[in-house]
Amino acid sequence: MEPAPTGEAGPGADTGPDPDFGGAVDAPHAVDADTLLATLDTDAGGLSDAEAARRRERFGPNELVADRGRSRLSILLAQFSDALTWVLVGAALLSVWVGNAVDAGLILGIVVADGLFGFVQDYRAERAVGALAAMAAPTAKVRRDGEEREVPAADLVPGDVLLLSEGDRVTADARLLESAGLGADESALTGESVPVEKATGTLPTDTHLAERTNVVFRGTDVTRGSGVAVVVATGMDTEVGAIAVELGAVTERETPFERDVDALGRRLGLGVLVVCAALLPVLLLRGTEPVTALLTAVSLAVAAVPEGLPAVVTLTLAVGVRAMAREDALVRSLPVVESFGAVDVVCTDKTGTLTEGRMRVDRLWVPDRVVDPDGVEPGPDSDPNAADDRLARLLTVGVLCNDATVDDGDPTERALVEAAERAGLDPAAVRGRHPRRDEVPFSADRGLMTTVHDEFVAVKGAPRTVLDRADRVLGAEGVAPLDDGTRAQVEAQVDAFADEALRVLGFAYRAVEADAPDGPDGLESDLVFVGLQAMRDPPRAEARDAIAETRRAGIDVKVVTGDNARTAAAIASTLGLDGRVVSGADLDAAGEAERRALVEEATVFARTTPSHKVRILEALQGAGHTVAMTGDGVNDAPALKAADVGVAMGVRGTDVAKGASDVVLLDDDYATIASAIRRGRAIFDNVWKFVVYLLSANVAEVLLVLVASLFGYLILPAVQLLWINLLTDGLPALALGVDPESGDVMERPPRSRDDPVVGRDALTFVAGAGLTTTVAMLGVMWLSLDGAPAATPYAVTMVFTGFVVFEFGKLFVVRWTRRARSLSNRWLFAAVGVAFALHLAVLYTPARAYFGVVPLAVTDWLLLAGAFVAAAPLFALTALATRRLSRPASSED
């Protein structure tokens, strides 16, 4: 690499860039170097320190405006923002107003405990995600005042001359002025799994981001070679900054579950107001004392509100979060757990998600022979001059013409070293026997890399380029002339590998001759062609089965990647995803209606940008789909945030991607997504079970209090209603929240995003079970009153206890409607036992005085048991009707 002329300081030391310059050069890849330097008012010697300081003042620091995440206060306040919570607060205030401070304290205690529990879960997840944007290296090497120095990355400004070498993190967008075999890993930005070989030539204006070989981008890594570049954009003006801007513009979607629960709370609140407003005047017209009428209305309000619902929802989601964490999925927000159950489309990135994110040699080729490296058995002394197997010689050239080790270096070169190891060679021993004496580094212009050893020269590069420099070939019988037939055979094999989306390199050698001319032309001519090595970023072993499982569950899987169409389609096909391939350019060219059709039909989206990914998601969501988006790169962040469920890779993922996601896979295992979907569906089942269980109890309580009050009986005071709700909404309902999943959970089609928790099936159960319980309790009340004109302590106790008995029995009816196995939930039996013991304590200890109840005899218990047996057929009919309205599923009874 020839250094550019340097001076004392660039012209920028005197004047600075044009006043209209906005801090970033438009299309720097399409501007020649001289014009670009003039535009930035700099030269190859760099800026002066004074001018750099002035530009930093003008353009600001080279930093991203990072999303700092939610504060502790915002997380805490979010726990109390739903309508149901405020219905409970309203009931507590009403209790205070009529003098029932104990009831109010119990209700508010439930609200506060639930809020704190949810806060702890969300805050732990927020902290576990950690930093959301750590893309910039702390320092950068630049030329200032004609001298090389290291400066903080935040101090870089447009016009700075950046010095790059292998292993560096690029700290700003910069246009290359010089390149000596420079390669960059841009997978985090573009999705391309193969490092990009960089050059300095000017490119067309419309060149795709992934093909701008004369520009290096902030947040990418130099994998090989060195270079000099002029900074053209810093901070939020970089490509990564543009993604950060787009990410900030994306509105986070409220989950369907959050909307359902909030709507349920609003409907309950409205129902409470309507019923109380209707009951008060009726009672007053019947001559009821105003205070008694108001107490009855308060009792009704308490009865109508399922105090335990927020706590049970929170606990159920938290249990799901813990279970998913054990399966290596970190959930950042509780409601997202249930959202997984409604997912019907998964849009997945390819590199590092479906694939391993590393290059691996898949095939070796020598004339008339193709093998896997694992099938090669070379001798220990194999080298290009030995009369040994041709495949061993091919691998040896790959090890020698190489700067990497298995653990470090350019991914392509690491794959070559690994292939040799897989075939039984010892790369270190080979390099020890054949030390490198000289080299000609790779350059994009030549398309070759050459190393010089004691007896021979080793060459690798683009297959056709290597072939053009060769005049002989290593055949089965030894070295022979490279005729047209053999050339055609090599080119046909290169095309065949390319059709399989394999990246192909050619390898050759020649003997060292004392009179050979120096320089690349002399070293890289009259070569002996050895063969080809074809490699790819291999699919993850577990991805195919995981994709098959999600598709069996009725979920459509789409691959969205920055890779070219052929590579993306080939990987997708190996994973069982065959279908239409659509490019980002196709989406740009399509009208709105055509774009929606393309998005629905396509299986693979290739050459996509971050904005394409967001538009794909918007089209799918606009069609009513619930979409999960997986990804690991910076380029995935806007789509991760816009998705109904954003899933980032925890090991390979960038901090920006993790920060934009809802779920982080700690093991980067695609199979964890299938587990999360299964968990989400099971959680929805459990939420449905305890919602209908609680609501059916509240409906029965409201109807009983309403009907009894119309006949002049205040049968259940507020404290008893609150106890019933706490007893049945507490441990038993919590145990429903951890019910094991039914066996058919991944054999059903996905739940519609618009399918509410309380749909037709839920309403059927709530109405049927609520009416059945009401009629039964009115019967118990009538028998217990024995003609008394007002509610007696005995009658109140019978109805009070009868409600508890019916609610415990109804637990098992609810589970049967969702095909739960009868004895699968040991926690439920324990919860019923504890709750029943607590109720017995109320009846048979001095605590009964506070509740206004009396002890019951054995005959009373037999009467209540008989009432439940008599009601059982109606419960069974309700459950059957509910099943008919539910989605068909295999029986797990």
Buried (B, 14 or more C-beta within 10 A) or exposed (E): BEEBEBEEBBBBBEEBBEEEBEBBBEBBBBBEBEEBBBBBBBBBBBBBBEBBEBBBEBBBBBBBEBBEBBEEEEBBEBBBEBBBBBBBBBBBEBBBEBEBEEBBEBBBEBBEEBBEBBBBBBBBBBEBBEEBBBBBBEBBBBBBBBEEBEBBBBBBBBBBBBBBEBEBBBBBBBBBBBBBBBBBBBBBBBBBBBBBBBBBEBBEEEBBBBBBBBBBBBBBBBBBBBBBBBBBBBBBBBBBBBBBEBBEEBEEBEBBBBBBBBBBBBBBBEBBBEBBEEBBEEBBEEEBEEEEBBBBBBBBBBBBBBBBBBBBBBBBBBBBBEBBBEBBBBBBBBBBBBBBBBBBBBBBBBBBBBBBBBBBBBBBBBBEEBEEBEEBEBEEEBBBBEEBBBBBBBBBBBBBBBBBBEEEBBBBBBBBBBBBBBBBBEBEEBBEBBEBEEBBBBBBEBBBBBBBBEEBBBBBBBBBBBBBBBEBBBBEEEEBEBEEEBBEBBEEBBEBBBEBBBBBBBBBBBEBEEEBEEEBEBBBBBBBBBBBBBBBBBBBEBBBBBBBBBBEBEBBBBBBBBBBBBBBBBBBBBBEBEBEBBBBBBBEEBEEEEBBBBBBEBBBBBBBBBBBBBBBBBBBBEEEBBBBBBBBBBBBBBBBBBBBBBBBBBBBBBBBBBBBBBBBBBBBBBBBBBBBBBBBBBBBBBBBBBBBBBBBBBBBBBBBBBBBBEEEBBBBBBBBBBBBBBBBBBBBBBBBBBBBBBBBBBEBEBBBBEBBBBBEBBBBBBBBBBBBBBBBBBBBBEEBBEEEEEBBEBBBBBBBBBBBBBBBBBBBBBBBBBBBBEEEBEBBBEBBEBBBEBBBEBBEEEEBEEBBBBEBEEEBEEBBEEBBEEBEEBBEEBBEBBBEBBEEBEEBE
